[in-house]
Amino acid sequence: MRIDSSPGSSGILDPSPRRTMRYFGNRYVLGLTATSGISGLLFGYDTGVISGALLYIRDDFREVNDSSFLQETIVSMALVGAIIGALVGGWINDTWGRKRATLIADAFFIIGSLVMCAAPDAFVLIVGRFLIGLCVGVASVTSPVYIAEVSPSEIRGGLVSTNVLMITGGQFLSYLVNLAFTEVAGTWRWMLGVAAVPAILQFFLMLALPESPRWLFLKKDKAQAISVLTKIYDPNRLEDEINLLTLASEEDLGSKKTIHYFDVFRSREMRLAIFAGAGLQAFQQFTGINTVMYYSPTIVQMAGFSSNKLALLLSLIVAAMNAAGTFAGIYFIDRCGRRRLALTSLVGVFFSLLMISGAFYLQTPNTRTGYLHSNFLHGFSGANLGWFAVLGLALYIAFFAPGMGPVPWVVNSEIYPEAYRGVCGGISAMVNWVSNLIVAQVFLSVVSVVGTAGTFLIIAGITVAAFAFVFRFVPETKGLTFEQVENLWKEKARGSGGTHQALLHGLA
């Protein structure tokens, strides 16, 4: 391990030249990642399956069919649960560990799935949705942190991005399940209940897997932590990793044994870290991923196709593109860096939103909701404008999925000190879910006021703000150890010039 003592340097430990592990270089690490990533699969499945299940829930429960409020509550109650679950999940992670947090989430996910599957009325169904939301919230904190803490620094970004791949894969799976059960008796009960299967699988797999070595070090279980580390690193590197963990755990234990939520805001370096992490999570939602996904059927209608089956097929294609884009993110995030990938993603998202907004704008002036009418300005045909919008949609997914999809989760899994990682991860995940809920609640209201074209133009403006935010406040963490990242914030808090160079080194 080397320390940079050159003039103007911040004294931050340089990445060791022996940090050369590749993504597929250790099957044990991949196994830990895949098992923990089942949480991401459950996360994605739950967010995607309700759209199809709700159609059949309305058929079975008249009170749901007659009440838009009940329909909205069934959908949004999972978001409410996720907000609470993310916040509480941070405390569970730091107090009981990443493994126990996963087991607790799985247990409640199984219960929630079975409650929904057997629900005799809408109100029991809402309770089940709330339980599922709690589990998704806990999982959204736990899985990225666990994967990051068992990952070698040089492939940490790709491995944490694998969890995002599982999320997008879960969404794709939910559409397939919706199609598979459309002709089966019980339809929506199968759609919602089948989620218990991967939760049961993960529960039993996690029983056989170790706790995070970093959490074990923090709790003074050094022998067990070293036992895990020997399966991750070769002997030449193992000593360096143990020394880093020992120093970090001693510092954390020496400063404060129990971290509370308010402790996060008492030091300047932690305020800077949580601002960057939570801001990234908020901008992930406010740059429009859920609104674009919401409007994908409308864009198909603009292209001249009105079939519901075609709209469902597009949902499958969009989900597949999202997953494919995440594969690209896994490849690039440890090569190009988190910061550069996010900035490139936001540039592409901006121009894609302009294309979608322009396609809606060229509709007849009296069309404010985005649905296709037969007359268009300046002699444009509906189909031509529709395909222009579809192209914008495709480009949006192509740019968002590799960058702003995984980067916020990766960055939040690695920018906090060990003692703060669960609590800060919980706060930032809660911000993501609150932002998600805000977007879901206000989107249609904004459309009714400024029109669809204007709404997507506003989101494009938010994308510009997101670019400025990433450029100014988010450091590059590619290839850095957790201790090196922690030193970045300390230098930033002191306002030294060396830190500015460190923050921008990924753009060089």
C-alpha positions in Angstrom: 0.0 0.0 0.0 1.4 3.4 -0.9 0.8 7.0 0.4 1.0 9.9 -2.0 3.4 12.4 -0.5 3.9 14.4 -3.6 3.6 18.3 -3.4 0.0 19.4 -3.3 -1.3 15.9 -2.6 -3.9 15.3 0.1 -2.1 12.3 1.6 -4.8 10.0 0.6 -3.8 6.4 0.2 -3.2 5.5 -3.4 -4.9 2.4 -4.9 -2.6 -0.5 -4.6 -1.2 -1.8 -7.8 -2.3 -5.3 -6.7 -5.9 -4.3 -7.0 -6.5 -6.1 -10.3 -9.4 -8.4 -9.6 -11.9 -8.7 -12.5 -15.7 -9.0 -12.3 -15.7 -12.8 -12.8 -12.4 -13.3 -10.9 -13.9 -14.7 -7.7 -16.9 -17.1 -7.8 -17.4 -16.7 -4.0 -17.9 -12.9 -4.3 -20.2 -13.5 -7.3 -22.2 -15.9 -5.2 -22.6 -13.4 -2.4 -23.6 -10.8 -4.9 -26.2 -12.9 -6.6 -27.7 -14.1 -3.4 -28.0 -10.6 -1.9 -29.2 -9.4 -5.3 -32.4 -11.4 -5.0 -33.5 -8.5 -2.8 -33.2 -6.3 -5.9 -35.2 -8.9 -7.9 -38.0 -8.7 -5.3 -37.7 -4.9 -5.3 -38.2 -4.7 -9.1 -40.9 -7.4 -9.2 -43.0 -5.6 -6.7 -42.8 -2.3 -8.4 -43.7 -3.8 -11.8 -46.3 -6.5 -11.0 -49.0 -4.2 -9.5 -49.8 -2.5 -12.8 -51.0 -5.7 -14.3 -52.5 -7.2 -11.1 -54.6 -4.1 -10.5 -56.6 -4.7 -13.7 -57.9 -8.0 -12.2 -58.2 -6.8 -8.7 -60.8 -4.3 -10.0 -62.7 -7.1 -11.5 -62.9 -9.0 -8.2 -63.5 -6.2 -5.9 -66.3 -3.8 -6.9 -65.3 -1.2 -4.2 -61.9 -1.0 -5.9 -63.4 -0.7 -9.4 -65.6 2.1 -8.1 -63.0 4.1 -6.2 -59.9 5.7 -7.8 -58.8 6.5 -4.2 -58.7 2.8 -3.3 -56.8 2.0 -6.5 -54.3 4.8 -5.8 -53.9 3.6 -2.2 -53.2 0.0 -3.3 -50.4 1.2 -5.5 -49.0 3.9 -3.3 -49.2 2.1 0.1 -46.1 0.1 -1.0 -44.3 3.4 -1.5 -45.3 4.6 2.0 -44.1 1.3 3.4 -40.8 1.6 1.5 -40.2 5.1 2.9 -40.6 3.8 6.5 -38.7 0.6 5.7 -35.7 2.5 4.2 -35.4 4.7 7.2 -35.8 1.9 9.8 -33.7 -0.4 7.6 -30.6 1.8 8.1 -30.8 1.4 11.9 -31.4 -2.4 11.5 -28.3 -2.7 9.3 -26.1 -0.9 11.8 -27.5 -2.6 14.9 -28.1 -6.2 13.8 -26.0 -6.4 10.6 -26.6 -6.8 6.9 -27.4 -10.5 7.0 -30.1 -10.2 9.7 -31.6 -7.2 8.0 -32.0 -9.4 4.8 -33.5 -12.3 6.7 -36.0 -10.0 8.4 -36.9 -8.4 5.1 -37.4 -11.9 3.5 -39.6 -13.1 6.4 -41.9 -10.1 6.1 -41.9 -10.3 2.3 -43.1 -13.9 2.5 -45.8 -12.8 5.0 -46.8 -9.8 2.9 -47.0 -11.9 -0.3 -49.2 -14.5 1.3 -51.5 -11.8 2.9 -52.0 -10.3 -0.5 -52.6 -13.6 -2.2 -55.3 -14.6 0.3 -56.8 -11.1 0.8 -60.6 -11.3 1.2 -61.1 -7.6 0.6 -59.3 -4.5 -0.5 -58.3 -3.4 3.0 -56.4 -6.6 3.8 -54.8 -6.2 0.4 -53.6 -2.7 1.4 -52.1 -4.1 4.6 -50.2 -6.7 2.5 -49.0 -4.0 0.2 -47.7 -2.0 3.2 -45.8 -5.0 4.5 -44.3 -5.6 1.1 -43.3 -1.9 1.0 -41.5 -2.2 4.3 -39.5 -5.1 3.0 -38.6 -3.4 -0.2 -37.5 -0.3 1.8 -35.2 -2.4 4.0 -33.9 -4.3 1.0 -33.1 -1.1 -1.0 -30.7 -0.2 1.8 -29.3 -3.6 2.7 -28.4 -5.2 -0.6 -26.2 -2.4 -2.0 -24.4 -2.0 1.3 -23.8 -5.8 1.7 -22.5 -6.2 -1.8 -20.2 -3.2 -1.5 -18.7 -4.4 1.7 -17.8 -7.8 0.4 -16.5 -6.4 -3.0 -12.9 -5.6 -3.9 -12.7 -1.9 -4.5 -11.7 -2.2 -8.2 -14.9 -4.1 -9.1 -17.2 -2.7 -6.4 -19.2 -0.5 -8.8 -19.9 -3.4 -11.2 -21.0 -5.7 -8.4 -23.3 -3.2 -6.8 -24.7 -2.4 -10.2 -25.6 -6.1 -10.5 -28.2 -5.4 -7.8 -29.7 -2.7 -10.1 -29.6 -5.3 -12.9 -31.7 -7.6 -10.6 -34.1 -4.7 -10.0 -34.6 -4.2 -13.7 -34.7 -7.9 -14.3 -37.4 -8.2 -11.6 -39.5 -5.6 -13.4 -39.1 -7.6 -16.7 -40.0 -10.8 -14.8 -43.2 -9.1 -13.4 -44.4 -8.4 -16.9 -43.8 -12.0 -18.0 -45.7 -13.3 -14.9 -48.5 -10.9 -15.6 -48.8 -12.4 -19.1 -48.4 -15.9 -17.9 -51.3 -15.7 -15.4 -53.8 -13.7 -17.5 -55.7 -16.9 -18.4 -55.3 -18.7 -15.0 -58.0 -18.8 -12.3 -57.0 -16.4 -9.5 -54.9 -14.2 -11.8 -53.9 -11.4 -9.5 -53.5 -13.7 -6.5 -50.9 -15.7 -8.4 -49.2 -12.5 -9.6 -48.8 -11.1 -6.1 -48.3 -14.4 -4.3 -45.5 -15.9 -6.5 -43.1 -13.2 -5.1 -42.9 -15.4 -1.9 -40.9 -18.0 -3.9 -37.6 -15.9 -4.4 -38.0 -14.5 -0.9 -38.0 -18.1 0.5 -35.0 -19.0 -1.7 -33.0 -16.0 -0.5 -33.9 -16.6 3.2 -32.4 -20.1 3.2 -29.4 -19.1 1.0 -28.6 -16.2 3.4 -28.6 -18.6 6.4 -25.6 -20.2 4.8 -23.8 -17.0 3.9 -21.6 -14.8 6.2 -22.2 -11.4 7.6 -20.3 -8.5 6.1 -16.7 -8.6 7.2 -16.7 -4.8 7.7 -19.7 -5.0 10.0 -18.0 -7.8 11.9 -14.9 -5.8 12.3 -16.9 -2.9 13.7 -18.5 -5.2 16.2 -15.1 -6.6 17.2 -15.6 -10.0 15.7 -12.2 -9.9 14.0 -11.7 -13.7 13.7 -14.9 -14.3 11.8 -14.3 -11.3 9.6 -10.9 -12.6 8.6 -12.4 -16.0 7.9 -14.7 -14.3 5.3 -11.9 -12.1 3.9 -9.7 -15.2 3.2 -12.3 -16.4 0.7 -12.3 -13.0 -1.1 -8.7 -12.0 -1.3 -5.5 -13.9 -2.1 -2.8 -14.1 0.7 -0.7 -11.3 -0.8 -3.5 -8.8 -0.6 -5.3 -10.1 2.5 -2.9 -8.4 4.9 -3.4 -5.0 3.4 -7.2 -5.4 3.6 -7.1 -6.5 7.2 -4.9 -3.6 8.1 -7.3 -1.2 6.5 -10.2 -2.7 8.2 -8.5 -2.6 11.6 -7.6 1.0 11.3 -11.1 2.0 10.1 -12.8 0.0 12.9 -10.6 1.5 15.6 -11.3 5.0 14.4 -15.1 4.4 14.2 -15.2 2.7 17.7 -13.0 5.5 19.1 -15.2 8.2 17.9 -18.7 6.9 18.7 -20.0 3.4 19.3 -23.7 4.0 18.6 -24.7 6.2 15.6 -28.1 8.0 15.7 -29.8 9.7 12.8 -29.0 13.2 14.1 -25.3 12.4 14.4 -25.1 12.4 10.6 -25.6 16.2 10.5 -23.2 17.1 13.3 -20.0 17.0 11.3 -19.3 18.9 8.1 -17.9 15.9 6.2 -21.0 13.8 6.9 -23.3 16.6 5.9 -21.4 16.9 2.6 -21.6 13.1 2.1 -25.3 12.8 2.8 -26.1 15.8 0.7 -24.3 14.2 -2.3 -25.8 10.8 -1.7 -29.4 11.9 -1.0 -29.2 14.5 -3.8 -28.3 11.8 -6.3 -31.2 9.6 -5.1 -33.7 12.5 -5.5 -32.4 13.5 -9.0 -32.7 9.8 -10.1 -36.5 10.1 -9.6 -36.9 13.8 -10.6 -35.2 13.2 -13.9 -38.2 11.3 -15.0 -37.6 7.6 -15.1 -41.1 6.7 -13.7 -42.9 9.3 -15.8 -41.3 8.1 -19.0 -42.2 4.5 -18.1 -45.7 5.7 -17.2 -46.2 7.4 -20.6 -44.8 4.6 -22.8 -48.2 3.2 -23.7 -49.3 6.8 -24.7 -46.2 7.1 -26.9 -47.2 3.9 -28.7 -50.6 5.3 -29.3 -49.0 8.3 -30.8 -47.2 6.0 -33.3 -50.6 4.9 -34.5 -51.1 1.7 -32.6 -54.0 1.4 -30.2 -53.8 -2.3 -29.2 -53.6 -2.9 -25.5 -51.5 -6.0 -26.2 -49.1 -4.0 -28.1 -48.8 -1.5 -25.2 -48.1 -4.5 -22.9 -45.5 -5.8 -25.4 -43.8 -2.3 -25.4 -43.7 -2.5 -21.6 -41.8 -5.8 -22.0 -39.4 -4.2 -24.6 -38.8 -1.2 -22.4 -38.1 -3.3 -19.4 -35.7 -5.5 -21.5 -33.9 -2.3 -22.7 -33.6 -1.1 -19.1 -32.0 -4.4 -18.1 -29.7 -4.4 -21.2 -28.7 -0.8 -20.4 -27.8 -1.9 -16.8 -25.5 -4.5 -18.3 -23.7 -1.6 -20.0 -23.5 0.2 -16.7 -21.9 -2.9 -15.0 -19.2 -2.8 -17.7 -18.5 0.9 -17.7 -18.9 2.0 -14.1 -15.5 0.6 -13.0 -13.8 1.7 -16.2 -15.2 5.2 -16.8 -16.1 6.0 -13.2 -19.3 6.9 -11.4 -19.1 10.6 -12.0 -18.4 10.5 -15.7 -21.0 7.9 -16.3 -23.7 9.9 -14.5 -22.8 13.1 -16.4 -22.8 11.3 -19.8 -26.1 9.7 -18.8 -27.7 13.0 -17.9 -26.6 14.7 -21.2 -28.3 11.9 -23.2 -31.4 12.0 -20.9 -31.7 15.7 -21.5 -31.8 15.5 -25.3 -34.1 12.4 -25.2 -36.6 14.4 -23.1 -36.4 17.2 -25.6 -37.4 14.8 -28.4 -40.3 13.4 -26.4 -41.5 16.9 -25.5 -41.2 18.1 -29.1 -43.3 15.1 -30.3 -46.1 16.0 -27.9 -45.8 19.7 -28.7 -46.4 19.1 -32.4 -49.9 17.7 -31.6 -53.0 19.8 -32.1 -53.1 22.7 -29.6 -56.2 21.4 -27.8 -54.5 18.1 -26.9 -53.2 18.5 -23.4 -53.0 15.0 -22.1 -50.8 13.5 -24.7 -53.3 11.3 -26.5 -53.2 11.1 -30.3 -55.6 13.1 -32.4 -55.7 13.0 -36.1 -54.5 16.5 -37.0 -51.0 17.7 -36.5 -49.2 21.0 -37.1 -47.2 21.8 -40.1 -48.3 18.7 -42.1 -46.7 16.2 -39.8 -48.4 12.8 -39.8 -49.3 11.2 -36.5 -47.3 8.1 -37.2 -44.2 10.1 -38.0 -44.5 12.1 -34.8 -45.2 8.9 -32.9 -42.1 7.2 -34.1 -40.1 10.3 -33.3 -41.5 10.0 -29.7 -40.8 6.3 -29.6 -37.2 7.0 -30.7 -37.0 9.6 -27.8 -38.2 6.9 -25.4 -35.7 4.4 -26.6 -32.8 6.9 -26.3 -34.0 7.9 -22.9 -33.8 4.3 -21.6 -30.5 3.7 -23.4 -28.9 6.7 -21.6 -30.6 6.5 -18.2 -30.2 2.7 -17.6 -26.3 2.6 -17.6 -25.8 5.8 -15.7 -28.5 7.4 -13.5 -30.0 3.9 -12.9 -27.1 2.3 -11.0 -24.8 5.3 -10.1 -26.9 6.6 -7.2 -27.1 3.2 -5.6 -23.4 2.5 -6.1 -22.3 5.9 -4.8 -24.5 5.6 -1.7 -23.0 2.2 -0.9 -19.5 3.5 -0.7 -19.3 7.2 0.3 -20.1 6.8 4.0 -17.8 5.6 6.9 -18.6 2.2 8.2 -20.3 3.3 11.4 -22.6 5.6 9.4 -23.2 3.4 6.3 -26.5 1.9 7.4 -28.0 5.0 8.8 -26.9 7.2 5.9 -27.9 4.6 3.3 -31.3 4.5 4.9 -31.7 8.2 4.8 -30.7 8.4 1.1 -32.9 5.5 0.2 -35.8 7.1 2.0 -35.2 10.3 -0.1 -35.4 8.1 -3.2 -38.8 6.7 -2.1 -40.2 10.1 -1.0 -39.1 11.5 -4.4 -40.7 8.6 -6.1 -44.0 9.2 -4.2 -43.9 13.0 -5.0 -43.4 12.3 -8.7 -46.3 9.8 -8.7 -48.6 12.2 -6.9 -47.9 15.4 -8.8 -47.1 14.3 -12.4 -50.7 14.2 -13.7 -51.5 17.5 -11.9 -48.6 19.2 -13.6 -49.7 17.7 -17.0 -53.2 19.2 -16.5 -51.7 22.7 -15.9 -48.8 22.9 -18.5 -49.6 20.0 -20.8 -47.5 16.9 -21.6 -44.9 18.7 -23.7 -44.4 21.3 -21.0 -44.1 18.7 -18.3 -41.3 16.8 -20.2 -39.7 20.2 -20.8 -39.7 20.9 -17.1 -38.1 17.4 -16.5 -35.4 18.3 -19.0 -34.7 21.5 -17.0 -34.4 19.4 -13.9 -31.9 17.2 -15.7 -29.7 20.3 -16.3 -29.9 21.0 -12.5 -28.9 17.3 -11.9 -25.9 17.7 -14.2 -24.7 20.8 -12.3 -25.3 19.0 -9.0 -23.2 15.9 -10.0 -20.5 18.1 -11.4 -20.2 20.2 -8.3 -20.9 17.9 -5.4 -20.4 14.3 -6.3 -16.8 13.0 -6.0 -15.3 10.3 -8.2 -14.9 7.0 -6.1 -13.8 4.6 -8.9 -11.2 2.1 -7.5 -10.9 3.8 -4.1 -11.0 2.0 -0.9 -13.7 3.0 1.7 -10.9 4.6 3.7 -9.8 6.7 0.7 -13.3 7.8 0.1 -13.7 8.8 3.7 -10.5 10.9 3.4 -12.0 12.7 0.4 -14.8 14.0 2.5 -12.4 15.1 5.3 -10.3 17.0 2.8 -13.4 18.5 1.3 -14.7 19.6 4.7 -11.3 21.3 5.3 -11.7 23.1 2.0 -8.2 22.2 0.8 -7.2 22.6 -2.9 -6.0 19.0 -3.0 -9.5 17.8 -2.6 -10.8 19.7 -5.6 -8.2 17.8 -7.7 -9.3 14.5 -6.1 -12.9 15.3 -6.9 -12.2 15.9 -10.5 -9.6 13.2 -11.2 -12.1 11.0 -12.8 -12.7 13.6 -15.6 -9.1 13.9 -16.5 
